[in-house]
């Protein structure tokens, strides 16, 4: 009998939600281990040199959960998913960055340093700038060759504390993102990217970045709509179609 599959995760992590949903859809049994509730889980991951989640572990083997194809292969399954064309993905990604910027401008001062959900130690401010950290990390990867982009996506930006700070952070990233795509001659992005979770084809990384961004924009749209009377939704639900976005909003 093969050893049990364990999935290490934390609340508010979009990739964690997606990986657990994917395994359930593939009918793969697993034990979900919330690293925020089980301190011993940190010791297990540290022993293996792992410092981020989601991670799947079975016996002596482990794999990060960022690539859905890699996750499926790790458990002996094959994904049946038709990825959107890269130009369509970039259009969606650009849309979600703009939607995030519009939502950010509606965050009241009294909410900026509060948590939208109690289970995750992440404030409205941190959730907001994380959306743009995703794009920043991608650009640093394709433009500068950065491999471990967690230095960007996991960074705590203490200097960002207000809505104007958020906008000042977001706008240059939105502009860089647009410039990169405009200059990209290969619109199919038929090249590989070295990532901390292994070599990946660029189209797969772009798809992941797009749905990852979309999920956090979806979260921000939802919590602002609940917390702020009269706030205007900035998200067209049709823009989620065709993306492997999680079904659940939070977990």
N, C-alpha and C positions, 0 to 999 in steps of 0.2 A: 504494500500500500504506500502511495506517495505521501510525503509529509504535507501537513496542512498549509494552506496559503494564508498569509497574513498581509493585511493592507494597513499601513500606518498613515494616518490622516489627521487633520485638524479642522475645526469648524471655520466656515467662511472661505475655505480654499476651493476655488472653482474646479481645479483639476482633480481634487479629492472627490468631490461630488460626482464628477463625470466618470472617474475610474470605477467607483463603487456601482454606479448605475450600469456601466458597461459590463462588468463582471456578472451582475444580476441578469442582464439581458442575454448574456452568453451562457447562462445557467452554470456558472462556475462558483462553487461554494468557497467562502472565505471568512476569516475572522477580521473584523474591523477594529483597529486599535487607535483610540483617540489619544494622541500624544499629550494633549493638555490635561487629560484626566488621569493618565497613567505615567507617572514620572519615570518608572523603570523602563518605559519604552525609549526614553532618551538615551539611557545607558546602552540598550541594545543597538540603537542606530549608531551611536558614537563608536561603539566597538567595531562596527563595520565601516567606519569612516564616512557615514552618511549624515548630512546636515540639513536636508530639506525633505519635504513630503509633497505629494504622495509617493510612497515606496511600497513595492510588492516584494515579499520575502517568502521563499519556500526552501527550507533546509539551508544549504550554504549559498544558494543563488538569490540574487536580488536584482531588481530593475526599477528605475524611476518610472513614474506614471505619466510623464509628459507626452509621450508618443502613444497614441491609441493603437496604432499598428503594432508597436513593440509590445504593448501590454497583451494584446490578443495573441501574438506569437508566443509569448512567455507562458501562457496557459494553454497552448496547443489549439488555438482557434484562429479563424480567419474572419476579418471584418468584411461586411458587405455594405460598403459606403461609397457613394459616388461624390467625389469632391467637386465643388464648384470650380469653374475656370479661374485662374489666378487674377485676370483683370476684374472679374466679378467680386472676388474676395477683397481686392484692394479697394474697390468701390464701397463695399460694405464696411470695411475697416475705417475708411475715411469718414463715412457716414457716422459711425459710432463715436469716433473721436469728436466730431462736431456736436453730436447729441450730448456727449459728456460735458463739453464746454458749456453748452446752453444750460444744462442741469446745474452745473457748479455755480453759475451766477445767481441761482435761486436759493442757495443754502443760506439760511439766516445765521447771523453772527452767534446766536446762542446755541446753535447746533454743531458748529464747526469742530469742536473738540469733544463731542459726545460720541458714544458708540451707537451705530444704528441697530446692532444686535448685541445682546449681552454676552453671547457665547464666544465672540471673537474680540480680542483686544486690538481693535482697529477702529479708529474714529472716522467720522464723515470726511474729514480732511485727508486722512491717510488712504481711505478707499478711493477718494477722488484723484489724488496724484498717482496712485498705483495704476490707474487706467492708462496714464501717459508713460509710466515707467515701462510698461509692456512694449510700447512703440519705441521708446528710447533704447531699450535693450536690443530689440531687433535691429535698429539702425546701427548701433555700436557693433553688432555682430557682423553685418554685411559690409559696413564701411570700414571698420577698424580691426576686424578679425577677432573680436572678443569672444572667447569660448564660454567662460563661466559667467553668464549674464545675471546670475543671482546677485552679483555685486550691485547691479542696478535695480532689479525688481524687488529685492528684499531690503533695500536701503531705507532707513528711517530719515526723512528729510525734515529735521527740526526747524529749519529756517522758514518752512512753509506753514503759516498759521492763520491766514485770512483768505477770503475769496480772491482779492486782488493778487495775493501771492500765488494762488492756484492758477489763475489765468496767466500770470507772468511765466509760470513754469510750463503750462500747456501750450501756449501759442508758438514758441520756437520749435517744439517737438512736432506739432501739427505741420508747420512750414517745412521742416526737414523731411518729414514723412512724404509730403507732396512732392518735394524736389527730387527725392530719391526715385520715386515711381516715374516721374516725368523723364528723368535721365536714363532710366532702365531700358536698354534697347531690346533685351530679351523679355518680352512681356509674358512668356510662359515660365520664366525664372527656372530654366533648366540647368541648375547648378546645385551643388551640395553646400551645406553649412555645418561646421563643426560646433557641436553644442556640448554642454556638460553631461547630457544624457545620451551622447553618442552622435555619430554623423547622421544627418538628416537631409533629405532633399528639400530645397527651398520652398517649394509649393506646400509641403506638409507643415513647415514652420509658419508660413504665412497663414494657412488655414487655422492652425492652433492659436496664433496671435489674434486672429480675427474673432474667433468664437470666445476666447478668453476675455478679450476686450468687451465683446457684446454681453457676456454674462455679468461682468461688473457694472456695465452701464445699466443693464436690466435691474440689478440690485439697487443701484443708486436711484433710479427712476421710481422704484417701488417704495423705498423707505422715505424718500422725500414726499411722495404722494400721500403717504400715511401720516407723516409728521407735520406737514405744512399745509394748512388750508388754502385752497386756491392755486396750488402749484401746478404748472402746466407740464404735462408729460411731453417729452421730447423724442419719444421712441416710437417708430412705426413697427408694429409687430411683424409685418411682412418681411422685414429685413433680417429676421432670424431664420427664415425658411432656407433649408439646405445646409445649415451649419450644424455640426455635431454638438450643439449646446446642451448642457444638462437640462433635464426636465424640472428638477428641483431648483428653487431659488437659493435657498440656504440649506446647510446641514451641519 
